[in-house]
Amino acid sequence: MHQPVLYKDIIHAIQPHSEGKYVDGTVGAGGHAHGILEASHPNGQLLGLDVDPQALGLARERLVPFGSRATLIQASYTTLASQLTGLGWAAVDGIVLDLGVSSMQLDTPGRGFSFREDAPLDMRFDPTQADTPTAADLVNTLSETDLADLIYRYGEERHSRRVARAIVNARPIRTTGHLASIIAKAVRGGDHLHPATRTFQALRIAVNGELDAVEKVLPQAIQALAPGGRLAVIAFHSLEDRIVKEYFRQESRDCICPPRQPVCGCGHKASLQEITRKPIQAGDEEIENNPRARSAKLRVAEKL
Ligand SMILES: C[S@@+](CC[C@H](N)C(=O)[O-])C[C@H]1O[C@@H](n2cnc3c(N)ncnc32)[C@H](O)[C@@H]1O
């Protein structure tokens, strides 16, 4: 079981203590959650959420030693406010969001997140949700223009039009390997990236509504924190990091009127203080042990 990304930084940011209540909104295999429960011994409590039933199973096993101090629920972090109401937790002392896909999900061929092995093109974080369109549904049904827009917007792929055209011409596409080979024929990679990397990222973000989810959870997280409580968010690509950065900037200001407006008319009040003006990133040693850590950016804010 390898250590999760920026493990020590997360524990340092959250500052767990024995009387605290904590939320891990992306509990995954339970690595960060384990650290928080250990550091808040003997009474700290943690709510762990994940949409992926398989991940939650791993977390459940890993957190057995903490007994009833850990509560695990299969749910999206976008339901944070109602989950806390359900538990009767009025406020919490720390919230962790380690966004995106886990190594476990990437490394499980049947999940269809990776093109390293040929597998059905799925990419749903919760594969039991029959009504959520899969990546195969998107590549086989969207119009060429919509597909190009999606690949451009969520994958920041400069050659999105060429990729979309190649996909539409090769339909139907059912597997990760087939999709990757179509893209590799249409465009070149670069910066050591496989040519399909950006398109795979785009499809995953679209299938799981990832950016919308981040936008929805941030206000709920700040609302849920007790004064002095901390929110720590790890983002893995610039699109989600930008959302977090802009939200933290905005909510740490007393006025959000346009810069040229002479007198404040918004009445906005700062609700948080940014603890990290610049994001925390993994050091060389961590990147060497876990190459995924290279793109991780951790931002921390404290509720006022
Ligand atoms: C990078 S992993 C987290 C790893 C975890 N921090 C650990 O220590 O093992 C991200 C997790 O977030 C989950 N996830 C993605 N979107 C979610 C959402 N909207 N609500 C809850 N969990 C989500 C994924 O299923 C995945 O398990």
The ligand as an SDF file (V2000), in Angstrom:
LIG
                    3D

 27 29  0  0  0  0  0  0  0  0999 V2000
   -6.6310   10.6900   -5.8010 C   0  0  0  0  0  0  0  0  0  0  0  0
   -7.8350    9.5980   -5.1790 S   0  0  0  0  0  0  0  0  0  0  0  0
   -7.7880    9.8170   -3.4450 C   0  0  0  0  0  0  0  0  0  0  0  0
   -6.7800    8.9550   -2.7320 C   0  0  0  0  0  0  0  0  0  0  0  0
   -6.8640    9.0850   -1.2260 C   0  0  0  0  0  0  0  0  0  0  0  0
   -6.5450   10.4220   -0.7900 N   0  0  0  0  0  0  0  0  0  0  0  0
   -5.9670    8.0970   -0.5160 C   0  0  0  0  0  0  0  0  0  0  0  0
   -5.2540    8.5130    0.4080 O   0  0  0  0  0  0  0  0  0  0  0  0
   -6.0030    6.9080   -0.8430 O   0  0  0  0  0  0  0  0  0  0  0  0
   -9.3230   10.3910   -5.6200 C   0  0  0  0  0  0  0  0  0  0  0  0
  -10.5770    9.6590   -5.1920 C   0  0  0  0  0  0  0  0  0  0  0  0
  -11.6590   10.5860   -5.3130 O   0  0  0  0  0  0  0  0  0  0  0  0
  -12.8010    9.8810   -5.7050 C   0  0  0  0  0  0  0  0  0  0  0  0
  -13.7400   10.8370   -6.2560 N   0  0  0  0  0  0  0  0  0  0  0  0
  -13.7210   11.4430   -7.4560 C   0  0  0  0  0  0  0  0  0  0  0  0
  -14.7630   12.2800   -7.5810 N   0  0  0  0  0  0  0  0  0  0  0  0
  -15.4570   12.2130   -6.4090 C   0  0  0  0  0  0  0  0  0  0  0  0
  -16.6400   12.8430   -5.9280 C   0  0  0  0  0  0  0  0  0  0  0  0
  -17.3120   13.7210   -6.6570 N   0  0  0  0  0  0  0  0  0  0  0  0
  -17.0430   12.5410   -4.6760 N   0  0  0  0  0  0  0  0  0  0  0  0
  -16.3610   11.6430   -3.9120 C   0  0  0  0  0  0  0  0  0  0  0  0
  -15.2550   11.0060   -4.3380 N   0  0  0  0  0  0  0  0  0  0  0  0
  -14.8050   11.2880   -5.5660 C   0  0  0  0  0  0  0  0  0  0  0  0
  -12.2840    8.8570   -6.6920 C   0  0  0  0  0  0  0  0  0  0  0  0
  -13.1800    7.7830   -6.8010 O   0  0  0  0  0  0  0  0  0  0  0  0
  -10.9400    8.4610   -6.0450 C   0  0  0  0  0  0  0  0  0  0  0  0
  -11.1020    7.3260   -5.2330 O   0  0  0  0  0  0  0  0  0  0  0  0
  1  2  1  0
  2  3  1  0
  2 10  1  0
  3  4  1  0
  4  5  1  0
  5  6  1  0
  5  7  1  0
  7  8  2  0
  7  9  1  0
 10 11  1  0
 11 12  1  0
 11 26  1  0
 12 13  1  0
 13 14  1  0
 13 24  1  0
 14 15  1  0
 14 23  1  0
 15 16  2  0
 16 17  1  0
 17 18  1  0
 17 23  2  0
 18 19  1  0
 18 20  2  0
 20 21  1  0
 21 22  2  0
 22 23  1  0
 24 25  1  0
 24 26  1  0
 26 27  1  0
M  CHG  2   2   1   9  -1
M  END
$$$$
